[in-house]
Amino acid sequence: MPITSRMDYREHLRRDAAAHGLDRVRPGALLTRPQLAFQRRLRAAEWASNCWPGPWGRAGAALLRYRLLRAGTRLGFTVPVNTTGPGLCLAHVGTVVVSRKAQVGADVRIHAGVNIGESDGRAAVVGDGCYLGPGAQLVGGIELGPGCVVGAGAVVTRSFAAGTVLVGVPARALR
């Protein structure tokens, strides 16, 4: 669900704030929640990259992507533009790596230490409403259905259906 209009941009911001438990983002909230500030920069870079036309738009989008890269370096986040859906919740400051080829659905909660990597040129597709616990790793062209829960430290190397709880190395269905 890439941002294609100002309305999409505002909806992504609203749902990201709601995922962090906020009905409205006040300036002080961005000081106490640096991961939410990063997500707002991510959304601004997506909006600029997808919607701003002409050479000035490309220059502005490049500046916003640079600011996103700087903020991500400071916080430990590597989340490329146009890879995540609305309602993203980066729960903690810490290393989070998302492949440029990955697709993360709406309302996904990602904890510190998560790596969504690629293998053989393919990356994971994470369904809506999934939970990725601390240290979870998703490798290769796998698909997680909506509502999957990946436990802490699990290494997912194959696809799973909706609502599955995954634990272990390699990950297996708990129920």
C-alpha positions as a Markdown table, in Angstrom:
| # | Residue | x | y | z |
|---|---|---|---|---|
| 1 | Met | 0.0 | 0.0 | 0.0 |
| 2 | Pro | 2.3 | 2.8 | -1.1 |
| 3 | Ile | 1.4 | 6.4 | -0.4 |
| 4 | Thr | -0.1 | 7.9 | -3.6 |
| 5 | Ser | -1.8 | 11.0 | -2.3 |
| 6 | Arg | -1.9 | 13.5 | 0.6 |
| 7 | Met | -4.9 | 11.6 | 2.1 |
| 8 | Asp | -2.9 | 8.3 | 2.1 |
| 9 | Tyr | 0.0 | 10.2 | 3.8 |
| 10 | Arg | -2.3 | 11.5 | 6.5 |
| 11 | Glu | -3.9 | 8.0 | 7.0 |
| 12 | His | -0.5 | 6.3 | 7.3 |
| 13 | Leu | 0.5 | 8.9 | 10.0 |
| 14 | Arg | -2.8 | 8.5 | 11.9 |
| 15 | Arg | -2.5 | 4.7 | 11.9 |
| 16 | Asp | 1.1 | 4.7 | 12.9 |
| 17 | Ala | 0.3 | 7.0 | 15.8 |
| 18 | Ala | -2.6 | 4.7 | 16.8 |
| 19 | Ala | -0.3 | 1.7 | 16.7 |
| 20 | His | 1.8 | 3.5 | 19.3 |
| 21 | Gly | -1.3 | 4.1 | 21.5 |
| 22 | Leu | -1.7 | 7.8 | 20.5 |
| 23 | Asp | -4.9 | 9.3 | 19.2 |
| 24 | Arg | -3.0 | 12.5 | 18.3 |
| 25 | Val | 0.7 | 13.2 | 18.1 |
| 26 | Arg | 1.8 | 16.2 | 20.1 |
| 27 | Pro | 5.4 | 17.6 | 19.7 |
| 28 | Gly | 6.5 | 16.2 | 23.1 |
| 29 | Ala | 5.5 | 12.7 | 22.0 |
| 30 | Leu | 8.2 | 12.7 | 19.3 |
| 31 | Leu | 10.8 | 13.5 | 21.9 |
| 32 | Thr | 9.9 | 10.6 | 24.1 |
| 33 | Arg | 9.2 | 8.2 | 21.3 |
| 34 | Pro | 12.1 | 8.4 | 18.8 |
| 35 | Gln | 10.9 | 5.4 | 16.9 |
| 36 | Leu | 7.6 | 7.2 | 16.1 |
| 37 | Ala | 9.7 | 10.3 | 14.9 |
| 38 | Phe | 11.6 | 7.9 | 12.6 |
| 39 | Gln | 8.3 | 6.5 | 11.3 |
| 40 | Arg | 7.0 | 10.0 | 10.5 |
| 41 | Arg | 10.2 | 10.7 | 8.6 |
| 42 | Leu | 9.7 | 7.4 | 6.8 |
| 43 | Arg | 6.2 | 8.4 | 5.7 |
| 44 | Ala | 7.3 | 11.9 | 4.6 |
| 45 | Ala | 10.1 | 10.3 | 2.5 |
| 46 | Glu | 7.5 | 7.9 | 1.0 |
| 47 | Trp | 5.1 | 10.7 | 0.2 |
| 48 | Ala | 7.8 | 12.8 | -1.4 |
| 49 | Ser | 9.2 | 9.9 | -3.4 |
| 50 | Asn | 5.8 | 8.9 | -4.8 |
| 51 | Cys | 4.0 | 12.2 | -5.1 |
| 52 | Trp | 6.3 | 15.2 | -5.6 |
| 53 | Pro | 6.7 | 15.8 | -9.4 |
| 54 | Gly | 9.6 | 17.5 | -11.3 |
| 55 | Pro | 13.2 | 18.2 | -10.5 |
| 56 | Trp | 12.4 | 20.1 | -7.3 |
| 57 | Gly | 10.3 | 17.2 | -6.1 |
| 58 | Arg | 13.1 | 14.8 | -6.7 |
| 59 | Ala | 15.6 | 17.0 | -4.9 |
| 60 | Gly | 13.2 | 17.3 | -1.9 |
| 61 | Ala | 12.6 | 13.6 | -1.9 |
| 62 | Ala | 16.3 | 12.9 | -1.9 |
| 63 | Leu | 16.8 | 15.3 | 1.0 |
| 64 | Leu | 14.0 | 13.6 | 3.0 |
| 65 | Arg | 15.5 | 10.1 | 2.3 |
| 66 | Tyr | 18.9 | 11.4 | 3.5 |
| 67 | Arg | 17.3 | 12.6 | 6.7 |
| 68 | Leu | 15.6 | 9.2 | 7.1 |
| 69 | Leu | 18.9 | 7.5 | 6.6 |
| 70 | Arg | 20.6 | 9.7 | 9.3 |
| 71 | Ala | 17.8 | 9.1 | 11.8 |
| 72 | Gly | 17.8 | 5.4 | 11.0 |
| 73 | Thr | 21.6 | 5.2 | 11.6 |
| 74 | Arg | 21.2 | 6.9 | 14.9 |
| 75 | Leu | 18.4 | 4.6 | 16.1 |
| 76 | Gly | 19.5 | 1.4 | 14.4 |
| 77 | Phe | 16.7 | 1.1 | 11.9 |
| 78 | Thr | 17.1 | 0.2 | 8.2 |
| 79 | Val | 13.6 | 0.4 | 6.8 |
| 80 | Pro | 13.5 | 1.4 | 3.1 |
| 81 | Val | 10.7 | 3.5 | 1.7 |
| 82 | Asn | 7.6 | 1.8 | 0.3 |
| 83 | Thr | 8.1 | -1.5 | 2.1 |
| 84 | Thr | 5.7 | -1.1 | 5.0 |
| 85 | Gly | 2.0 | -0.6 | 5.3 |
| 86 | Pro | 0.0 | 1.7 | 7.5 |
| 87 | Gly | -0.1 | 1.1 | 11.3 |
| 88 | Leu | 3.5 | 0.1 | 11.6 |
| 89 | Cys | 4.8 | -0.1 | 15.1 |
| 90 | Leu | 8.6 | -0.2 | 15.7 |
| 91 | Ala | 8.3 | -1.0 | 19.4 |
| 92 | His | 11.8 | -0.2 | 20.6 |
| 93 | Val | 14.9 | 1.5 | 19.5 |
| 94 | Gly | 17.4 | -1.1 | 18.3 |
| 95 | Thr | 18.5 | -2.9 | 15.2 |
| 96 | Val | 15.7 | -3.5 | 12.8 |
| 97 | Val | 16.7 | -4.4 | 9.2 |
| 98 | Val | 14.1 | -4.7 | 6.4 |
| 99 | Ser | 15.1 | -5.7 | 2.9 |
| 100 | Arg | 14.3 | -3.4 | 0.1 |
| 101 | Lys | 12.4 | -6.2 | -1.6 |
| 102 | Ala | 10.3 | -7.1 | 1.5 |
| 103 | Gln | 6.6 | -6.3 | 1.8 |
| 104 | Val | 5.3 | -5.7 | 5.3 |
| 105 | Gly | 1.5 | -5.4 | 5.7 |
| 106 | Ala | -0.6 | -3.1 | 7.7 |
| 107 | Asp | -0.7 | -3.0 | 11.6 |
| 108 | Val | 2.5 | -5.0 | 12.0 |
| 109 | Arg | 4.5 | -4.7 | 15.3 |
| 110 | Ile | 8.2 | -5.1 | 15.0 |
| 111 | His | 10.5 | -5.4 | 18.0 |
| 112 | Ala | 14.3 | -4.8 | 18.3 |
| 113 | Gly | 16.7 | -7.2 | 16.6 |
| 114 | Val | 14.3 | -8.2 | 13.8 |
| 115 | Asn | 15.9 | -9.0 | 10.4 |
| 116 | Ile | 13.7 | -9.4 | 7.3 |
| 117 | Gly | 16.3 | -10.5 | 4.8 |
| 118 | Glu | 16.5 | -11.8 | 1.3 |
| 119 | Ser | 17.8 | -15.0 | -0.2 |
| 120 | Asp | 18.2 | -15.8 | -3.9 |
| 121 | Gly | 16.9 | -12.3 | -4.7 |
| 122 | Arg | 13.6 | -12.8 | -2.9 |
| 123 | Ala | 12.4 | -11.4 | 0.4 |
| 124 | Ala | 9.6 | -12.1 | 2.8 |
| 125 | Val | 6.0 | -10.9 | 2.5 |
| 126 | Val | 4.5 | -10.3 | 6.0 |
| 127 | Gly | 0.7 | -10.2 | 6.2 |
| 128 | Asp | -1.5 | -7.7 | 8.0 |
| 129 | Gly | -1.6 | -7.7 | 11.8 |
| 130 | Cys | 1.6 | -9.8 | 12.4 |
| 131 | Tyr | 3.8 | -9.6 | 15.4 |
| 132 | Leu | 7.6 | -10.1 | 15.1 |
| 133 | Gly | 9.2 | -10.7 | 18.4 |
| 134 | Pro | 12.7 | -9.5 | 19.5 |
| 135 | Gly | 15.5 | -11.1 | 17.5 |
| 136 | Ala | 13.2 | -12.8 | 14.9 |
| 137 | Gln | 14.6 | -13.5 | 11.5 |
| 138 | Leu | 12.7 | -14.0 | 8.3 |
| 139 | Val | 14.8 | -15.3 | 5.5 |
| 140 | Gly | 14.1 | -15.7 | 1.8 |
| 141 | Gly | 10.9 | -15.5 | -0.3 |
| 142 | Ile | 8.5 | -16.7 | 2.4 |
| 143 | Glu | 5.0 | -15.5 | 3.1 |
| 144 | Leu | 3.4 | -15.1 | 6.5 |
| 145 | Gly | -0.4 | -15.0 | 6.6 |
| 146 | Pro | -2.3 | -12.3 | 8.4 |
| 147 | Gly | -2.1 | -12.4 | 12.2 |
| 148 | Cys | 1.0 | -14.6 | 12.5 |
| 149 | Val | 3.0 | -14.3 | 15.7 |
| 150 | Val | 6.8 | -14.9 | 15.4 |
| 151 | Gly | 8.4 | -15.6 | 18.8 |
| 152 | Ala | 11.6 | -14.1 | 20.1 |
| 153 | Gly | 14.6 | -15.5 | 18.3 |
| 154 | Ala | 12.7 | -17.6 | 15.8 |
| 155 | Val | 14.2 | -18.1 | 12.4 |
| 156 | Val | 11.5 | -18.4 | 9.7 |
| 157 | Thr | 12.7 | -20.1 | 6.5 |
| 158 | Arg | 9.4 | -21.3 | 5.0 |
| 159 | Ser | 5.8 | -19.9 | 4.6 |
| 160 | Phe | 3.1 | -20.3 | 7.2 |
| 161 | Ala | -0.7 | -19.8 | 7.1 |
| 162 | Ala | -2.7 | -17.1 | 8.8 |
| 163 | Gly | -2.8 | -17.0 | 12.6 |
| 164 | Thr | 0.1 | -19.3 | 13.2 |
| 165 | Val | 2.3 | -19.0 | 16.3 |
| 166 | Leu | 6.0 | -19.7 | 15.3 |
| 167 | Val | 8.8 | -20.5 | 17.6 |
| 168 | Gly | 12.3 | -22.1 | 17.4 |
| 169 | Val | 15.2 | -22.4 | 15.0 |
| 170 | Pro | 14.1 | -23.2 | 12.4 |
| 171 | Ala | 10.6 | -22.0 | 13.1 |
| 172 | Arg | 7.8 | -24.4 | 13.6 |
| 173 | Ala | 4.1 | -23.9 | 14.3 |
| 174 | Leu | 3.3 | -24.0 | 18.0 |
| 175 | Arg | -0.4 | -24.5 | 17.5 |
